[in-house]
Amino acid sequence: MSFSGTQDLASAHLFILLQQRWIYHHYLAMLMALVSLTWEIKGQPDCSNKQKGVQLFLRWAIMQGIAMHLQNRYQRQRLRTRIALGKAKRMDVVAGETAGVEGQLLLLYPVLFVLQGFEGYVGVLLLQTAWHGLTSEWQVAVCGILLVVMAVGNFVNTVETLVLKLRFKAKMKRTRHRQDPAAQGGPNRPHQN
């Protein structure tokens, strides 16, 4: 097996691993939603502190909505590109190629990293609240742990996906460069006087 074949196999393995991690991420998100639903907010003496926590969580949710909107736009553009090239049909799922709009990725990745940092920040704040004994409710610690775990997992997945995309893009450039006769000084090279 050639070096390129080994890279292809490693990229395919990484892609499958990323898909499996996203499944676990969704299970953790569902668990956190269930735990947070059991967390009573009103009618207790420290209600104002809990309301601040809820406000932080809602800000994070709004940021997540913005990131999801950007991801949706990026995926739709990639699908349109693939349909125009005849590589996909209308109901296909886009995966593995970097056929999209560069400017969208330049906006999407920073938003994702900020979102993941804020997710971890909210999780750490919840853990600090539980650690210092400001609240005795178990939901605070569980939600804090889940937010931190998901923030780290999301960050790792995003970085691995970015690396995978950059490798694929570099491979495509190398392949195009080898196939371009002008780049190799072939017969189509213009004469210079």
ABEGO torsion letter per residue (X at the ends): XBAAAAAAAAAAAAAAAAAAAAAAAAAAAAAAAAAAAABBABGBAAAAAAAAAAAAAAAAAAAAAAAAAAAAAAAAAAAAAAAAAGABBAABBBBGBABBBAAAAAAAAAAAAAAAAAAAAAAAAAAAAAAAGABABAAAAAAAAAAAAAAAAAAAAAAAAAAAAAAAAAAAAAAAAAABAAAAGBAABBBBX
